[in-house]
């Protein structure tokens, strides 16, 4: 089986349904930051059917599992 990319993420199969930003989500965060001086807060990513949700961590922070439902964004934090 050949693994392609899911919305530009190399090596991630689209069949895996990974959490990804919705169309325009990151752009709107950037516009708010630049035009209204509102830096992005916690950005949540979800898969297409919204059964998996994870926060997007800013570098150099990494995603850490705190416990609970592995598919819920509240079960993770960025450290």
C-alpha positions in Angstrom: 0.0 0.0 0.0 1.4 3.4 -1.0 1.0 6.2 1.5 0.4 9.6 -0.1 -0.5 12.8 1.7 -3.6 14.2 3.5 -4.0 17.8 2.6 -0.3 18.3 2.1 1.0 16.4 5.1 3.5 13.9 3.6 3.2 10.3 4.7 -0.3 10.6 6.1 -2.9 8.6 4.3 -6.2 10.4 3.6 -7.8 7.1 4.8 -6.5 7.8 8.3 -8.7 10.8 8.7 -6.2 12.8 10.8 -7.2 16.0 12.6 -6.6 18.9 10.2 -7.5 22.6 10.1 -10.8 23.4 8.4 -10.6 25.5 5.3 -9.7 29.1 6.2 -9.3 28.4 9.9 -5.6 29.2 10.1 -6.0 32.1 7.7 -8.7 33.7 9.8 -6.5 33.4 12.9 -3.7 35.1 11.1 -6.0 37.9 9.9 -7.2 38.5 13.4 -3.7 38.7 14.7 -2.4 41.1 12.0 -5.4 43.3 11.6 -6.9 43.3 15.1 -3.8 42.5 17.2 -5.5 39.4 18.6 -2.9 36.6 18.7 -4.2 33.1 18.2 -5.3 31.2 21.3 -5.8 27.5 21.5 -6.3 26.2 17.9 -8.2 23.0 17.7 -8.0 20.6 14.7 -10.6 18.0 13.9 -11.0 15.2 11.4 -13.6 15.5 8.7 -16.4 13.7 10.6 -15.4 15.5 13.9 -14.8 12.4 15.9 -11.2 13.2 16.6 -10.0 16.6 17.9 -6.5 17.7 19.0 -5.0 21.1 19.7 -2.4 22.6 17.4 0.8 23.3 19.4 3.1 26.2 18.6 6.8 25.5 18.2 8.6 24.3 20.3 5.7 23.0 22.4 4.6 19.4 21.8 1.2 17.7 22.1 0.9 15.7 25.4 -1.9 13.4 26.5 -3.3 14.2 29.9 -5.7 11.4 30.2 -9.3 10.7 29.3 -10.9 10.2 25.9 -8.0 9.9 23.4 -10.2 11.5 20.7 -11.2 14.6 22.7 -9.2 17.8 22.5 -9.6 18.4 26.2 -7.5 15.3 26.9 -4.4 17.0 25.5 -2.2 20.1 26.2 0.8 21.7 24.7 4.1 21.7 26.7 
